[in-house]
Amino acid sequence: MTAALGAGAPLADVLARVWREQSRIGFLLSDPEDHDLEIRRARDVISQVDFRFRWVPHRELRGDVAELEARGIVDRRRNEAVLFRDPRDPAGRFCFLCPANIRECNPKEELVPLRLAGRDYFAGANFAWISREHFTVMAADHEDQVLSVHVFDAMLDLHARTDGRFRVVYNGAHAGATIYWHLHFQITSEAFPVEALADGREGDYPTALRRFAGGDRLRAHTYAAEWVGRDPEHHRVNVLVAGPASSPTVFVFPRDTRKSHAAAKGLIGGFEVCGDFVYSEKDKRTQFEVASAELARSLLSEIRPVGAV
């Protein structure tokens, strides 16, 4: 189902309405107003950032097809023969981000059409959501999750279109993006802890970070492209666009695929590098219970790439 933007309706308001409706009809795995999400915060005395730890057990259901079918999130009657599968997916799954596949498989999902930096996209509420008003924004066409000037332009365009109310996150392949054969972003209206990092304090943050004020996407892209170009096989980036719509900040986090995981956490993606640590697995409950600034610094230091400045 495709949502109508409505004449003159601000995009942020449309997304908020869609989020509420997707919760009401049961597309989200748990109701944001009635769930057992837990949040713990820990102030880091070095960076003065309040790191956040989230316990979101409903995310463990996202791979349980039988449960998703029982809830009507995935259609039992889907025609497997018409579903597009990228041959690079080792599990042979259909692409979860192709709009045609979504329309065939996810009858409850409401897609919001977008035109970003001259290309077509759709925004859909993330049913295994992490934070409030968490959407996945996917390219209308099946194209790789490859860093380009367009990626920065699209992120800045989306941030501006929502009047700065939504943060935009890009995950590089094997640096948080597990579906790296379809270009997509994550957006949320909740502020990330790293946004509170004071100017000039990037060196105090436990993983590599560069910030570009005023939405300077050319300098941000040059920095990111130079990092990736030094080792195209292993170097990736996470990117965050946040701040006032009139003067956004572009955060670029250099990554190395050989340091994609932290021992006490697992995969470290865009939420984590922004200071938001997401736990859902039962065997990780102990780590969540001992959440602390020291743990946050340890996790981010563990994935800090060698040679990044």
SULWOLIN-V800965 format. One line per field, one symbol per residue. phi: phi as a letter, one per 40 degrees, with the letter a starting at -180 (. if undefined). A space follows every 50 residues. Layout:
phi->???
This chain:
phi->.bcccgcgcdddccccccdccccccgcccacdcaabcbbbbacccccgcc cbbbbbccccccbccccccccgcbcccdcdccccbccccccgccccbcdc ccccbbcccbcbcbbbfgbcbbbbdcccdbbcfcbbbbccccbccbcadd dcccccccdcccfgcbcbbbbcdgbhccbcbacabbbaccccdcccccdg bdccccbcabbbcggccccccdccccccccadcbcbabbbbahcccacbb cbbcbbccbcbbdcbhcbbcccccgbcbbacdcbcccccbdacccdcccc ccbcccgcb
